[in-house]
Amino acid sequence: MNEYLSKTTPCFITLIGLLLLTIGIIAAFVALVEFYCYYLFTEGGRFHYDGFGFGSFMFGNITMQIWGYYIIALICIPLGYGHLKKQIWIQKITLAFLWVWFIVGISILPIIFFIFVTSKKPSLLFIILCTILCLLSYTLIPAILIKFL
């Protein structure tokens, strides 16, 4: 049996699998629902404005959100399945995604910080809390998970 599967409690692996599977299914469902937003911005829609269509900012924004949800679903569903079925490949794939999360997280931290600082009149408390939250979510959490896998 794989070292990851043998050193981690089966209950914990199952819990991770259920969590990942749930996130993936919810993301896939939200992506389908998000298609309704195209209607909201077209003629006759609640938030209609002239110029909405292929090439406009809002069209691209909605499209990228949909793609993001599908990417989350494509990552989380197989990882959740692998954890639930206790597959031997799951540790390597999970570690690869954690490293990507960590490396990409470090590289986008300055961008996110710049966005927070340049937003309309941010308070010092807001900037500090957002910085701590970003540091936790983009560096500390993946680093801890990498260490324990």
N, CA and C atoms as an extended XYZ file, in Angstrom:
447
Properties=species:S:1:pos:R:3:atomname:S:1:resname:S:1:resid:I:1 pbc="F F F"
N         0.842       -1.185        0.000 N   MET     1
C         0.000        0.000        0.000 CA  MET     1
C         0.884        1.243        0.000 C   MET     1
N         0.396        2.295       -0.578 N   ASN     2
C         1.093        3.559       -0.678 CA  ASN     2
C         1.389        4.118        0.717 C   ASN     2
N         2.556        4.783        0.851 N   GLU     3
C         2.959        5.359        2.141 CA  GLU     3
C         1.951        6.406        2.616 C   GLU     3
N         1.463        7.237        1.701 N   TYR     4
C         0.469        8.260        2.041 CA  TYR     4
C        -0.798        7.619        2.589 C   TYR     4
N        -1.247        6.572        1.938 N   LEU     5
C        -2.479        5.921        2.370 CA  LEU     5
C        -2.296        5.167        3.676 C   LEU     5
N        -1.079        4.660        3.918 N   SER     6
C        -0.869        3.893        5.142 CA  SER     6
C        -0.604        4.784        6.355 C   SER     6
N         0.003        5.962        6.158 N   LYS     7
C         0.317        6.808        7.317 CA  LYS     7
C        -0.820        7.760        7.676 C   LYS     7
N        -1.801        7.934        6.791 N   THR     8
C        -2.922        8.823        7.051 CA  THR     8
C        -4.135        7.988        7.435 C   THR     8
N        -4.892        8.477        8.387 N   THR     9
C        -6.057        7.718        8.833 CA  THR     9
C        -7.096        7.631        7.714 C   THR     9
N        -7.732        6.468        7.563 N   PRO    10
C        -8.728        6.304        6.497 CA  PRO    10
C        -9.884        7.297        6.602 C   PRO    10
N       -10.256        7.659        7.815 N   CYS    11
C       -11.349        8.620        8.001 CA  CYS    11
C       -10.968        9.986        7.421 C   CYS    11
N        -9.715       10.393        7.633 N   PHE    12
C        -9.240       11.676        7.128 CA  PHE    12
C        -9.210       11.679        5.604 C   PHE    12
N        -8.748       10.589        4.999 N   ILE    13
C        -8.694       10.488        3.542 CA  ILE    13
C       -10.102       10.538        2.963 C   ILE    13
N       -11.039        9.837        3.596 N   THR    14
C       -12.427        9.851        3.141 CA  THR    14
C       -13.022       11.243        3.269 C   THR    14
N       -12.726       11.931        4.355 N   LEU    15
C       -13.224       13.286        4.560 CA  LEU    15
C       -12.687       14.229        3.481 C   LEU    15
N       -11.406       14.114        3.172 N   ILE    16
C       -10.815       14.936        2.111 CA  ILE    16
C       -11.500       14.631        0.782 C   ILE    16
N       -11.707       13.343        0.517 N   GLY    17
C       -12.363       12.944       -0.725 CA  GLY    17
C       -13.766       13.503       -0.842 C   GLY    17
N       -14.532       13.416        0.235 N   LEU    18
C       -15.898       13.949        0.210 CA  LEU    18
C       -15.904       15.459        0.018 C   LEU    18
N       -14.984       16.146        0.690 N   LEU    19
C       -14.886       17.594        0.563 CA  LEU    19
C       -14.542       17.993       -0.879 C   LEU    19
N       -13.529       17.355       -1.451 N   LEU    20
C       -13.125       17.672       -2.820 CA  LEU    20
C       -14.221       17.348       -3.821 C   LEU    20
N       -14.868       16.214       -3.643 N   LEU    21
C       -15.951       15.827       -4.541 CA  LEU    21
C       -17.118       16.812       -4.448 C   LEU    21
N       -17.445       17.227       -3.244 N   THR    22
C       -18.525       18.194       -3.046 CA  THR    22
C       -18.183       19.531       -3.705 C   THR    22
N       -16.959       20.004       -3.495 N   ILE    23
C       -16.536       21.268       -4.114 CA  ILE    23
C       -16.605       21.167       -5.635 C   ILE    23
N       -16.134       20.048       -6.177 N   GLY    24
C       -16.157       19.864       -7.629 CA  GLY    24
C       -17.557       19.832       -8.202 C   GLY    24
N       -18.461       19.136       -7.544 N   ILE    25
C       -19.839       19.053       -8.027 CA  ILE    25
C       -20.526       20.408       -7.933 C   ILE    25
N       -20.308       21.116       -6.838 N   ILE    26
C       -20.900       22.451       -6.686 CA  ILE    26
C       -20.349       23.395       -7.748 C   ILE    26
N       -19.042       23.337       -8.016 N   ALA    27
C       -18.443       24.202       -9.038 CA  ALA    27
C       -19.011       23.900      -10.419 C   ALA    27
N       -19.199       22.620      -10.738 N   ALA    28
C       -19.780       22.264      -12.030 CA  ALA    28
C       -21.213       22.776      -12.145 C   ALA    28
N       -21.983       22.682      -11.067 N   PHE    29
C       -23.355       23.170      -11.066 CA  PHE    29
C       -23.392       24.695      -11.201 C   PHE    29
N       -22.539       25.385      -10.467 N   VAL    30
C       -22.514       26.851      -10.527 CA  VAL    30
C       -22.103       27.316      -11.925 C   VAL    30
N       -21.206       26.594      -12.573 N   ALA    31
C       -20.802       26.955      -13.932 CA  ALA    31
C       -21.983       26.876      -14.886 C   ALA    31
N       -22.812       25.870      -14.715 N   LEU    32
C       -24.005       25.769      -15.562 CA  LEU    32
C       -24.974       26.911      -15.282 C   LEU    32
N       -25.157       27.233      -14.018 N   VAL    33
C       -26.057       28.321      -13.645 CA  VAL    33
C       -25.514       29.664      -14.134 C   VAL    33
N       -24.204       29.789      -14.161 N   GLU    34
C       -23.567       31.039      -14.567 CA  GLU    34
C       -23.889       31.402      -16.028 C   GLU    34
N       -24.226       30.424      -16.846 N   PHE    35
C       -24.603       30.724      -18.225 CA  PHE    35
C       -25.823       31.649      -18.284 C   PHE    35
N       -26.644       31.626      -17.254 N   TYR    36
C       -27.814       32.503      -17.185 CA  TYR    36
C       -27.395       33.975      -17.181 C   TYR    36
N       -26.195       34.253      -16.696 N   CYS    37
C       -25.715       35.639      -16.647 CA  CYS    37
C       -25.583       36.242      -18.041 C   CYS    37
N       -25.303       35.404      -19.044 N   TYR    38
C       -25.254       35.946      -20.407 CA  TYR    38
C       -26.596       36.587      -20.763 C   TYR    38
N       -27.675       35.908      -20.409 N   TYR    39
C       -29.004       36.449      -20.699 CA  TYR    39
C       -29.236       37.771      -19.960 C   TYR    39
N       -28.785       37.852      -18.735 N   LEU    40
C       -29.032       39.059      -17.938 CA  LEU    40
C       -28.437       40.312      -18.575 C   LEU    40
N       -27.359       40.167      -19.336 N   PHE    41
C       -26.701       41.331      -19.920 CA  PHE    41
C       -27.063       41.562      -21.384 C   PHE    41
N       -27.798       40.620      -22.003 N   THR    42
C       -28.197       40.803      -23.392 CA  THR    42
C       -29.458       41.654      -23.465 C   THR    42
N       -29.866       41.972      -24.678 N   GLU    43
C       -31.061       42.786      -24.863 CA  GLU    43
C       -32.269       42.083      -24.250 C   GLU    43
N       -33.005       42.797      -23.448 N   GLY    44
C       -34.152       42.227      -22.754 CA  GLY    44
C       -33.801       41.712      -21.366 C   GLY    44
N       -32.531       41.635      -21.061 N   GLY    45
C       -32.089       41.165      -19.752 CA  GLY    45
C       -32.153       42.268      -18.708 C   GLY    45
N       -32.111       41.877      -17.481 N   ARG    46
C       -32.258       42.815      -16.361 CA  ARG    46
C       -31.141       43.868      -16.316 C   ARG    46
N       -29.919       43.473      -16.668 N   PHE    47
C       -28.777       44.398      -16.599 CA  PHE    47
C       -28.270       44.775      -17.992 C   PHE    47
N       -29.159       44.808      -18.957 N   HIS    48
C       -28.777       45.062      -20.349 CA  HIS    48
C       -28.037       46.386      -20.511 C   HIS    48
N       -27.013       46.323      -21.329 N   TYR    49
C       -26.396       47.557      -21.786 CA  TYR    49
C       -25.883       47.341      -23.193 C   TYR    49
N       -25.883       48.425      -23.951 N   ASP    50
C       -25.455       48.347      -25.352 CA  ASP    50
C       -23.993       47.969      -25.423 C   ASP    50
N       -23.679       47.155      -26.371 N   GLY    51
C       -22.296       46.749      -26.568 CA  GLY    51
C       -21.940       45.433      -25.918 C   GLY    51
N       -22.898       44.838      -25.179 N   PHE    52
C       -22.590       43.536      -24.576 CA  PHE    52
C       -22.547       42.507      -25.684 C   PHE    52
N       -21.540       41.719      -25.649 N   GLY    53
C       -21.374       40.661      -26.639 CA  GLY    53
C       -19.925       40.245      -26.673 C   GLY    53
N       -19.613       39.387      -27.612 N   PHE    54
C       -18.259       38.880      -27.735 CA  PHE    54
C       -17.298       40.043      -27.907 C   PHE    54
N       -16.300       40.104      -27.047 N   GLY    55
C       -15.325       41.181      -27.096 CA  GLY    55
C       -15.516       42.230      -26.013 C   GLY    55
N       -16.697       42.266      -25.409 N   SER    56
C       -16.895       43.254      -24.342 CA  SER    56
C       -16.297       42.729      -23.040 C   SER    56
N       -16.020       43.648      -22.125 N   PHE    57
C       -15.390       43.261      -20.861 CA  PHE    57
C       -16.276       42.317      -20.058 C   PHE    57
N       -17.560       42.633      -19.939 N   MET    58
C       -18.438       41.813      -19.109 CA  MET    58
C       -18.618       40.421      -19.709 C   MET    58
N       -18.689       40.328      -21.019 N   PHE    59
C       -18.797       39.015      -21.662 CA  PHE    59
C       -17.559       38.176      -21.339 C   PHE    59
N       -16.392       38.798      -21.446 N   GLY    60
C       -15.149       38.093      -21.118 CA  GLY    60
C       -15.075       37.729      -19.649 C   GLY    60
N       -15.551       38.619      -18.789 N   ASN    61
C       -15.552       38.364      -17.348 CA  ASN    61
C       -16.418       37.151      -17.012 C   ASN    61
N       -17.635       37.113      -17.554 N   ILE    62
C       -18.526       35.973      -17.298 CA  ILE    62
C       -17.925       34.690      -17.852 C   ILE    62
N       -17.357       34.766      -19.037 N   THR    63
C       -16.755       33.586      -19.656 CA  THR    63
C       -15.604       33.048      -18.812 C   THR    63
N       -14.761       33.930      -18.296 N   MET    64
C       -13.640       33.479      -17.466 CA  MET    64
C       -14.123       32.889      -16.145 C   MET    64
N       -15.197       33.435      -15.583 N   GLN    65
C       -15.752       32.852      -14.362 CA  GLN    65
C       -16.246       31.430      -14.633 C   GLN    65
N       -16.919       31.242      -15.751 N   ILE    66
C       -17.419       29.907      -16.096 CA  ILE    66
C       -16.253       28.944      -16.271 C   ILE    66
N       -15.237       29.366      -16.990 N   TRP    67
C       -14.059       28.507      -17.172 CA  TRP    67
C       -13.399       28.194      -15.834 C   TRP    67
N       -13.343       29.178      -14.951 N   GLY    68
C       -12.758       28.948      -13.632 CA  GLY    68
C       -13.515       27.888      -12.848 C   GLY    68
N       -14.839       27.963      -12.884 N   TYR    69
C       -15.639       26.951      -12.194 CA  TYR    69
C       -15.420       25.567      -12.787 C   TYR    69
N       -15.338       25.490      -14.114 N   TYR    70
C       -15.105       24.182      -14.740 CA  TYR    70
C       -13.713       23.639      -14.417 C   TYR    70
N       -12.725       24.508      -14.329 N   ILE    71
C       -11.375       24.059      -13.959 CA  ILE    71
C       -11.371       23.530      -12.527 C   ILE    71
N       -12.053       24.227      -11.630 N   ILE    72
C       -12.160       23.742      -10.249 CA  ILE    72
C       -12.831       22.379      -10.226 C   ILE    72
N       -13.901       22.219      -10.997 N   ALA    73
C       -14.598       20.933      -11.049 CA  ALA    73
C       -13.697       19.845      -11.623 C   ALA    73
N       -12.952       20.174      -12.679 N   LEU    74
C       -12.072       19.179      -13.299 CA  LEU    74
C       -10.912       18.774      -12.396 C   LEU    74
N       -10.531       19.621      -11.498 N   ILE    75
C        -9.470       19.279      -10.551 CA  ILE    75
C       -10.037       18.534       -9.347 C   ILE    75
N       -11.105       19.063       -8.770 N   CYS    76
C       -11.610       18.516       -7.500 CA  CYS    76
C       -12.329       17.182       -7.641 C   CYS    76
N       -13.071       16.977       -8.711 N   ILE    77
C       -13.815       15.713       -8.841 CA  ILE    77
C       -12.877       14.509       -8.938 C   ILE    77
N       -11.860       14.521       -9.827 N   PRO    78
C       -10.957       13.353       -9.850 CA  PRO    78
C       -10.153       13.191       -8.549 C   PRO    78
N        -9.732       14.319       -7.945 N   LEU    79
C        -9.009       14.207       -6.678 CA  LEU    79
C        -9.903       13.641       -5.580 C   LEU    79
N       -11.149       14.075       -5.539 N   GLY    80
C       -12.085       13.529       -4.563 CA  GLY    80
C       -12.328       12.047       -4.778 C   GLY    80
N       -12.493       11.658       -6.031 N   TYR    81
C       -12.685       10.239       -6.361 CA  TYR    81
C       -11.467        9.428       -5.945 C   TYR    81
N       -10.287        9.946       -6.253 N   GLY    82
C        -9.058        9.237       -5.893 CA  GLY    82
C        -8.906        9.050       -4.394 C   GLY    82
N        -9.275       10.061       -3.633 N   HIS    83
C        -9.221        9.935       -2.176 CA  HIS    83
C       -10.265        8.942       -1.660 C   HIS    83
N       -11.464        9.000       -2.210 N   LEU    84
C       -12.511        8.081       -1.748 CA  LEU    84
C       -12.182        6.627       -2.077 C   LEU    84
N       -11.612        6.400       -3.250 N   LYS    85
C       -11.259        5.030       -3.662 CA  LYS    85
C        -9.866        4.630       -3.191 C   LYS    85
N        -9.171        5.548       -2.509 N   LYS    86
C        -7.827        5.304       -1.975 CA  LYS    86
C        -6.873        4.770       -3.048 C   LYS    86
N        -6.824        5.495       -4.147 N   GLN    87
C        -5.960        5.137       -5.268 CA  GLN    87
C        -4.508        5.477       -4.941 C   GLN    87
N        -3.579        4.714       -5.505 N   ILE    88
C        -2.166        4.935       -5.186 CA  ILE    88
C        -1.599        6.182       -5.872 C   ILE    88
N        -2.232        6.668       -6.941 N   TRP    89
C        -1.736        7.830       -7.659 CA  TRP    89
C        -2.112        9.148       -6.986 C   TRP    89
N        -2.968        9.092       -5.997 N   ILE    90
C        -3.546       10.312       -5.445 CA  ILE    90
C        -2.517       11.201       -4.747 C   ILE    90
N        -1.517       10.613       -4.076 N   GLN    91
C        -0.539       11.433       -3.368 CA  GLN    91
C         0.276       12.285       -4.339 C   GLN    91
N         0.731       11.705       -5.432 N   LYS    92
C         1.562       12.455       -6.383 CA  LYS    92
C         0.772       13.568       -7.061 C   LYS    92
N        -0.448       13.281       -7.443 N   ILE    93
C        -1.279       14.303       -8.083 CA  ILE    93
C        -1.615       15.420       -7.095 C   ILE    93
N        -1.955       15.056       -5.875 N   THR    94
C        -2.276       16.057       -4.856 CA  THR    94
C        -1.073       16.936       -4.561 C   THR    94
N         0.102       16.324       -4.430 N   LEU    95
C         1.320       17.117       -4.189 CA  LEU    95
C         1.611       18.056       -5.354 C   LEU    95
N         1.391       17.600       -6.572 N   ALA    96
C         1.628       18.449       -7.740 CA  ALA    96
C         0.706       19.668       -7.700 C   ALA    96
N        -0.566       19.460       -7.408 N   PHE    97
C        -1.496       20.583       -7.331 CA  PHE    97
C        -1.177       21.515       -6.163 C   PHE    97
N        -0.730       20.961       -5.052 N   LEU    98
C        -0.355       21.813       -3.920 CA  LEU    98
C         0.850       22.682       -4.254 C   LEU    98
N         1.831       22.103       -4.955 N   TRP    99
C         2.994       22.899       -5.356 CA  TRP    99
C         2.595       24.001       -6.341 C   TRP    99
N         1.704       23.692       -7.276 N   VAL   100
C         1.222       24.715       -8.204 CA  VAL   100
C         0.501       25.820       -7.438 C   VAL   100
N        -0.350       25.426       -6.487 N   TRP   101
C        -1.071       26.393       -5.655 CA  TRP   101
C        -0.077       27.292       -4.922 C   TRP   101
N         0.961       26.707       -4.357 N   PHE   102
C         1.961       27.457       -3.601 CA  PHE   102
C         2.747       28.415       -4.505 C   PHE   102
N         3.235       27.919       -5.625 N   ILE   103
C         4.071       28.741       -6.524 CA  ILE   103
C         3.253       29.862       -7.169 C   ILE   103
N         2.070       29.530       -7.658 N   VAL   104
C         1.211       30.556       -8.247 CA  VAL   104
C         0.768       31.546       -7.174 C   VAL   104
N         0.475       31.047       -5.981 N   GLY   105
C         0.070       31.923       -4.885 CA  GLY   105
C         1.123       32.946       -4.537 C   GLY   105
N         2.370       32.514       -4.471 N   ILE   106
C         3.457       33.455       -4.169 CA  ILE   106
C         3.586       34.496       -5.272 C   ILE   106
N         3.431       34.067       -6.515 N   SER   107
C         3.612       35.013       -7.620 CA  SER   107
C         2.471       36.015       -7.737 C   SER   107
N         1.248       35.666       -7.290 N   ILE   108
C         0.150       36.631       -7.411 CA  ILE   108
C        -0.066       37.460       -6.151 C   ILE   108
N         0.639       37.158       -5.080 N   LEU   109
C         0.489       37.953       -3.853 CA  LEU   109
C         0.769       39.439       -4.070 C   LEU   109
N         1.842       39.819       -4.759 N   PRO   110
C         2.056       41.266       -4.975 CA  PRO   110
C         0.938       41.919       -5.782 C   PRO   110
N         0.378       41.193       -6.736 N   ILE   111
C        -0.715       41.742       -7.542 CA  ILE   111
C        -1.946       41.972       -6.676 C   ILE   111
N        -2.284       40.985       -5.862 N   ILE   112
C        -3.449       41.119       -4.991 CA  ILE   112
C        -3.242       42.245       -3.984 C   ILE   112
N        -2.032       42.334       -3.430 N   PHE   113
C        -1.733       43.409       -2.479 CA  PHE   113
C        -1.896       44.768       -3.153 C   PHE   113
N        -1.396       44.905       -4.380 N   PHE   114
C        -1.520       46.162       -5.120 CA  PHE   114
C        -2.989       46.516       -5.353 C   PHE   114
N        -3.809       45.518       -5.680 N   ILE   115
C        -5.238       45.759       -5.902 CA  ILE   115
C        -5.899       46.258       -4.611 C   ILE   115
N        -5.563       45.636       -3.478 N   PHE   116
C        -6.139       46.074       -2.205 CA  PHE   116
C        -5.710       47.493       -1.851 C   PHE   116
N        -4.446       47.792       -2.030 N   VAL   117
C        -3.919       49.101       -1.641 CA  VAL   117
C        -4.485       50.211       -2.523 C   VAL   117
N        -4.689       49.935       -3.801 N   THR   118
C        -5.160       50.977       -4.717 CA  THR   118
C        -6.673       51.056       -4.820 C   THR   118
N        -7.388       50.227       -4.061 N   SER   119
C        -8.848       50.330       -4.091 CA  SER   119
C        -9.260       51.628       -3.396 C   SER   119
N       -10.502       52.005       -3.547 N   LYS   120
C       -10.977       53.300       -3.033 CA  LYS   120
C       -10.843       53.388       -1.519 C   LYS   120
N        -9.980       54.249       -1.081 N   LYS   121
C        -9.785       54.581        0.325 CA  LYS   121
C        -9.793       53.362        1.259 C   LYS   121
N        -8.859       52.452        1.086 N   PRO   122
C        -8.839       51.291        1.991 CA  PRO   122
C        -8.326       51.702        3.371 C   PRO   122
N        -8.916       51.132        4.393 N   SER   123
C        -8.439       51.416        5.742 CA  SER   123
C        -7.217       50.534        6.018 C   SER   123
N        -6.427       50.947        6.967 N   LEU   124
C        -5.233       50.185        7.322 CA  LEU   124
C        -5.616       48.796        7.829 C   LEU   124
N        -6.691       48.709        8.606 N   LEU   125
C        -7.161       47.422        9.122 CA  LEU   125
C        -7.556       46.495        7.969 C   LEU   125
N        -8.236       47.048        6.965 N   PHE   126
C        -8.629       46.259        5.797 CA  PHE   126
C        -7.409       45.701        5.075 C   PHE   126
N        -6.418       46.534        4.865 N   ILE   127
C        -5.197       46.098        4.173 CA  ILE   127
C        -4.480       45.027        4.983 C   ILE   127
N        -4.374       45.205        6.283 N   ILE   128
C        -3.695       44.221        7.141 CA  ILE   128
C        -4.443       42.894        7.137 C   ILE   128
N        -5.762       42.932        7.303 N   LEU   129
C        -6.549       41.698        7.316 CA  LEU   129
C        -6.493       40.976        5.969 C   LEU   129
N        -6.592       41.711        4.893 N   CYS   130
C        -6.521       41.094        3.567 CA  CYS   130
C        -5.134       40.504        3.304 C   CYS   130
N        -4.100       41.186        3.744 N   THR   131
C        -2.743       40.668        3.582 CA  THR   131
C        -2.564       39.376        4.366 C   THR   131
N        -3.033       39.346        5.584 N   ILE   132
C        -2.927       38.121        6.399 CA  ILE   132
C        -3.714       36.985        5.761 C   ILE   132
N        -4.926       37.272        5.318 N   LEU   133
C        -5.754       36.248        4.680 CA  LEU   133
C        -5.096       35.701        3.413 C   LEU   133
N        -4.536       36.586        2.605 N   CYS   134
C        -3.860       36.146        1.379 CA  CYS   134
C        -2.611       35.327        1.690 C   CYS   134
N        -1.834       35.779        2.670 N   LEU   135
C        -0.646       35.011        3.046 CA  LEU   135
C        -1.023       33.616        3.536 C   LEU   135
N        -2.091       33.536        4.313 N   LEU   136
C        -2.543       32.225        4.796 CA  LEU   136
C        -3.019       31.351        3.648 C   LEU   136
N        -3.877       31.898        2.803 N   SER   137
C        -4.503       31.065        1.786 CA  SER   137
C        -3.589       30.727        0.615 C   SER   137
N        -2.641       31.587        0.295 N   TYR   138
C        -1.790       31.322       -0.866 CA  TYR   138
C        -0.423       30.755       -0.532 C   TYR   138
N         0.005       30.848        0.717 N   THR   139
C         1.335       30.318        1.042 CA  THR   139
C         1.309       29.338        2.207 C   THR   139
N         0.738       29.742        3.317 N   LEU   140
C         0.816       28.921        4.521 CA  LEU   140
C         0.009       27.627        4.415 C   LEU   140
N        -1.227       27.710        3.963 N   ILE   141
C        -2.059       26.509        3.862 CA  ILE   141
C        -1.457       25.485        2.906 C   ILE   141
N        -1.077       25.861        1.662 N   PRO   142
C        -0.459       24.843        0.808 CA  PRO   142
C         0.867       24.325        1.365 C   PRO   142
N         1.651       25.183        2.020 N   ALA   143
C         2.922       24.736        2.584 CA  ALA   143
C         2.690       23.700        3.699 C   ALA   143
N         1.712       23.941        4.537 N   ILE   144
C         1.397       22.973        5.611 CA  ILE   144
C         0.902       21.663        5.008 C   ILE   144
N         0.032       21.751        4.025 N   LEU   145
C        -0.482       20.531        3.391 CA  LEU   145
C         0.628       19.759        2.680 C   LEU   145
N         1.568       20.463        2.056 N   ILE   146
C         2.707       19.798        1.408 CA  ILE   146
C         3.532       19.078        2.449 C   ILE   146
N         3.761       19.729        3.580 N   LYS   147
C         4.574       19.123        4.640 CA  LYS   147
C         3.957       17.830        5.167 C   LYS   147
N         2.634       17.802        5.311 N   PHE   148
C         1.992       16.629        5.880 CA  PHE   148
C         1.667       15.544        4.867 C   PHE   148
N         1.811       15.827        3.578 N   LEU   149
C         1.644       14.773        2.589 CA  LEU   149
C         2.969       14.131        2.350 C   LEU   149
